[in-house]
Amino acid sequence: MGLRSYFTGRSGCLFWLNVLLVIVLLAGIPYAAYNMLDVFTHHGEKIRVPQVMGMRHEKAMNKLQRADLRGVIFDSIYDPKYKDQPGRVLSQSPHAGNIVKSDRAIYLTLQRSGEPPIRIPDMIRNVTERLGRRQLTDLGFTVGTSEVVYNEPKGLLLGVKQGGRVINSGDMLNNKDSLTLIVGGGDQDSTSIDYGIVDNGGFEIEL
């Protein structure tokens, strides 16, 4: 049966309506798919990232939301320059002025509230008092008076205390409270041999 003979005599409205519907579907499906792809990929959208560095966290989030962007907290660090401004945006990525599409995540780094704890170094025992004091001071601690223990090599750092608690290597401490060094005081008997520790560039040599 040829195509011409197939359509011969078929003049009903329902038949031709079905034919028209098929034609519309064949032409409309690719067109609709193309336009839906543009919607999902935000084709042609251009949004300039606003500047939110220096703002408080809440204000930065609101500003990004108004620009049809998403603020995401990526990290928090402590910067002494902004110690009185917890929640301040210290950095953003992508940077202000970059062109992005809507609903893009903007990653924010915020100022921490309070100084982070400091890890006590491994070398806080069996070094000279001077070297230990210098190490701890460089880390930001305040080192107070020393607690002397006699009958131990004079000038040798035996340990560290904070608030009466003995501190171990690897402990995480805040630097608000000062540290006390436990130091050898040598023999109490003045006639006994005195011990000395020479600080030789970080190496300890017992005399």
TIRO-711576 format. One record per residue (C-alpha): residue number from 1; residue in one letter; x, y, z. Coordinates in Angstrom, 1 decimal. Layout:
# TIRO-711576
LUMLO   nr  rest      c1      c2      c3
LUMLO  NUM     A       X       Y       Z
...
//
This chain:
# TIRO-711576
LUMLO   nr  rest      c1      c2      c3
LUMLO    1     M     0.0     0.0     0.0
LUMLO    2     G     1.5     3.3    -1.0
LUMLO    3     L     1.5     6.5     1.0
LUMLO    4     R    -0.9     8.2    -1.4
LUMLO    5     S    -3.4     5.3    -1.3
LUMLO    6     Y    -3.1     5.3     2.6
LUMLO    7     F    -4.4     8.9     2.9
LUMLO    8     T    -7.0     8.5     0.2
LUMLO    9     G   -10.5     8.7     1.7
LUMLO   10     R    -9.2     9.7     5.1
LUMLO   11     S   -10.9    13.0     5.7
LUMLO   12     G   -12.1    12.7     9.2
LUMLO   13     C   -11.2    15.5    11.6
LUMLO   14     L    -9.8    13.2    14.2
LUMLO   15     F    -7.4    11.6    11.8
LUMLO   16     W    -5.9    14.9    10.6
LUMLO   17     L    -5.9    16.2    14.2
LUMLO   18     N    -3.6    13.3    15.1
LUMLO   19     V    -1.4    14.0    12.2
LUMLO   20     L    -1.0    17.6    13.2
LUMLO   21     L    -0.3    16.6    16.8
LUMLO   22     V     2.5    14.3    15.6
LUMLO   23     I     4.0    17.1    13.5
LUMLO   24     V     3.9    19.5    16.5
LUMLO   25     L     5.5    17.0    18.8
LUMLO   26     L     8.3    16.2    16.4
LUMLO   27     A     9.1    19.9    16.0
LUMLO   28     G     8.4    21.0    19.5
LUMLO   29     I    10.4    18.4    21.5
LUMLO   30     P    13.9    19.5    20.2
LUMLO   31     Y    12.9    23.1    20.7
LUMLO   32     A    11.7    22.6    24.2
LUMLO   33     A    14.8    20.5    25.1
LUMLO   34     Y    17.1    23.3    23.8
LUMLO   35     N    15.3    25.9    25.9
LUMLO   36     M    15.2    23.8    29.0
LUMLO   37     L    18.9    23.2    28.7
LUMLO   38     D    19.5    27.0    28.8
LUMLO   39     V    17.4    27.2    31.9
LUMLO   40     F    19.3    24.5    33.7
LUMLO   41     T    22.7    25.8    32.7
LUMLO   42     H    21.8    29.5    33.2
LUMLO   43     H    23.0    30.1    29.7
LUMLO   44     G    23.7    33.8    29.1
LUMLO   45     E    23.4    34.8    32.7
LUMLO   46     K    26.2    37.1    34.0
LUMLO   47     I    26.4    38.1    37.6
LUMLO   48     R    29.3    40.2    38.9
LUMLO   49     V    30.5    39.0    42.3
LUMLO   50     P    30.0    41.7    44.9
LUMLO   51     Q    32.7    42.8    47.4
LUMLO   52     V    31.9    41.3    50.8
LUMLO   53     M    35.4    41.3    52.4
LUMLO   54     G    35.5    43.3    55.6
LUMLO   55     M    31.8    42.8    56.2
LUMLO   56     R    30.2    40.9    59.1
LUMLO   57     H    29.2    37.4    58.3
LUMLO   58     E    25.4    38.1    58.4
LUMLO   59     K    25.6    41.2    56.2
LUMLO   60     A    27.8    39.4    53.7
LUMLO   61     M    25.4    36.5    53.4
LUMLO   62     N    22.5    38.9    52.8
LUMLO   63     K    24.3    40.8    50.1
LUMLO   64     L    25.2    37.6    48.3
LUMLO   65     Q    21.7    36.3    48.5
LUMLO   66     R    20.4    39.6    47.0
LUMLO   67     A    22.8    39.0    44.1
LUMLO   68     D    21.3    35.5    43.6
LUMLO   69     L    24.5    33.9    44.9
LUMLO   70     R    25.2    31.5    47.8
LUMLO   71     G    27.6    32.3    50.6
LUMLO   72     V    29.4    29.3    52.0
LUMLO   73     I    31.6    29.4    55.1
LUMLO   74     F    34.8    27.7    53.9
LUMLO   75     D    37.2    28.3    56.9
LUMLO   76     S    37.8    30.4    60.0
LUMLO   77     I    41.2    31.7    61.0
LUMLO   78     Y    42.6    34.1    63.6
LUMLO   79     D    44.2    37.3    62.5
LUMLO   80     P    45.4    39.5    65.4
LUMLO   81     K    44.6    42.6    63.5
LUMLO   82     Y    40.9    41.8    63.7
LUMLO   83     K    40.8    40.3    67.2
LUMLO   84     D    37.9    42.5    68.2
LUMLO   85     Q    35.9    41.7    65.0
LUMLO   86     P    34.9    38.0    65.2
LUMLO   87     G    32.8    36.9    62.2
LUMLO   88     R    34.5    39.4    59.8
LUMLO   89     V    35.0    38.1    56.3
LUMLO   90     L    38.7    37.9    55.7
LUMLO   91     S    38.7    36.5    52.2
LUMLO   92     Q    36.3    35.4    49.5
LUMLO   93     S    36.5    33.1    46.5
LUMLO   94     P    35.7    33.9    43.7
LUMLO   95     H    37.0    37.4    44.3
LUMLO   96     A    34.9    40.5    43.8
LUMLO   97     G    34.4    41.5    40.2
LUMLO   98     N    34.5    38.0    38.7
LUMLO   99     I    31.6    37.1    36.4
LUMLO  100     V    29.6    34.0    37.5
LUMLO  101     K    26.2    32.4    37.0
LUMLO  102     S    23.3    32.6    39.4
LUMLO  103     D    23.3    30.3    42.5
LUMLO  104     R    27.1    30.1    42.4
LUMLO  105     A    28.7    29.3    45.8
LUMLO  106     I    31.0    32.1    47.1
LUMLO  107     Y    33.4    30.6    49.7
LUMLO  108     L    34.1    32.8    52.7
LUMLO  109     T    36.9    32.7    55.3
LUMLO  110     L    35.9    34.3    58.6
LUMLO  111     Q    37.7    35.7    61.6
LUMLO  112     R    37.7    33.3    64.6
LUMLO  113     S    36.3    34.4    67.9
LUMLO  114     G    39.3    34.3    70.3
LUMLO  115     E    42.9    33.1    69.7
LUMLO  116     P    43.2    29.4    68.8
LUMLO  117     P    45.1    27.1    71.2
LUMLO  118     I    48.9    26.7    70.8
LUMLO  119     R    50.6    23.4    70.6
LUMLO  120     I    53.4    23.0    73.1
LUMLO  121     P    56.6    21.9    71.2
LUMLO  122     D    58.3    18.6    71.8
LUMLO  123     M    61.5    20.2    73.1
LUMLO  124     I    60.4    21.6    76.5
LUMLO  125     R    62.5    19.3    78.6
LUMLO  126     N    66.2    18.7    79.0
LUMLO  127     V    67.1    22.0    77.3
LUMLO  128     T    68.5    25.1    78.9
LUMLO  129     E    66.1    27.4    80.7
LUMLO  130     R    67.1    30.2    78.3
LUMLO  131     L    66.3    28.2    75.2
LUMLO  132     G    63.0    26.9    76.6
LUMLO  133     R    62.0    30.4    77.6
LUMLO  134     R    62.8    31.7    74.2
LUMLO  135     Q    60.9    29.0    72.4
LUMLO  136     L    57.7    29.5    74.5
LUMLO  137     T    57.9    33.3    74.2
LUMLO  138     D    58.2    33.0    70.4
LUMLO  139     L    55.0    31.0    70.4
LUMLO  140     G    53.2    33.9    72.1
LUMLO  141     F    53.3    32.7    75.7
LUMLO  142     T    54.1    34.9    78.7
LUMLO  143     V    56.8    33.1    80.8
LUMLO  144     G    56.9    34.1    84.5
LUMLO  145     T    59.2    33.2    87.2
LUMLO  146     S    61.0    29.8    87.4
LUMLO  147     E    60.4    27.1    90.0
LUMLO  148     V    63.7    25.8    91.1
LUMLO  149     V    64.3    22.1    91.9
LUMLO  150     Y    67.5    21.4    93.7
LUMLO  151     N    69.7    18.3    93.2
LUMLO  152     E    69.0    18.6    89.5
LUMLO  153     P    71.5    19.9    86.9
LUMLO  154     K    71.6    23.7    87.3
LUMLO  155     G    69.9    25.6    84.5
LUMLO  156     L    68.3    22.5    83.0
LUMLO  157     L    64.6    22.9    82.0
LUMLO  158     L    62.8    20.0    83.7
LUMLO  159     G    59.2    20.9    82.8
LUMLO  160     V    56.5    23.5    82.4
LUMLO  161     K    53.4    24.4    84.4
LUMLO  162     Q    50.4    26.6    83.7
LUMLO  163     G    48.1    27.4    86.6
LUMLO  164     G    49.7    24.7    88.8
LUMLO  165     R    49.2    22.0    86.2
LUMLO  166     V    52.2    20.2    84.6
LUMLO  167     I    52.2    20.6    80.9
LUMLO  168     N    53.3    17.9    78.5
LUMLO  169     S    54.7    18.1    74.9
LUMLO  170     G    51.8    18.3    72.4
LUMLO  171     D    49.3    19.8    74.8
LUMLO  172     M    47.1    22.6    73.3
LUMLO  173     L    47.0    25.7    75.5
LUMLO  174     N    45.7    29.2    75.3
LUMLO  175     N    48.2    31.9    76.0
LUMLO  176     K    46.1    34.0    78.4
LUMLO  177     D    47.8    32.5    81.5
LUMLO  178     S    51.5    32.7    82.0
LUMLO  179     L    53.7    29.7    82.2
LUMLO  180     T    56.1    28.7    85.0
LUMLO  181     L    59.3    26.9    84.2
LUMLO  182     I    60.6    24.1    86.4
LUMLO  183     V    64.4    24.5    86.4
LUMLO  184     G    67.2    22.5    88.0
LUMLO  185     G    69.0    24.4    90.8
LUMLO  186     G    72.1    22.3    91.2
LUMLO  187     D    73.1    20.8    94.5
LUMLO  188     Q    72.1    22.6    97.6
LUMLO  189     D    75.5    21.7    99.2
LUMLO  190     S    77.8    24.5    98.1
LUMLO  191     T    80.7    22.1    98.3
LUMLO  192     S    79.3    19.8    95.8
LUMLO  193     I    80.1    19.9    92.1
LUMLO  194     D    78.0    22.4    90.2
LUMLO  195     Y    76.3    21.4    86.9
LUMLO  196     G    76.2    23.7    84.0
LUMLO  197     I    74.4    23.4    80.6
LUMLO  198     V    75.9    25.2    77.6
LUMLO  199     D    73.4    26.3    75.0
LUMLO  200     N    75.2    25.6    71.7
LUMLO  201     G    72.8    26.7    69.0
LUMLO  202     G    70.0    24.5    70.2
LUMLO  203     F    72.2    21.5    71.2
LUMLO  204     E    72.6    21.0    74.9
LUMLO  205     I    76.1    20.0    76.2
LUMLO  206     E    76.4    18.9    79.9
LUMLO  207     L    79.5    20.1    81.6
//
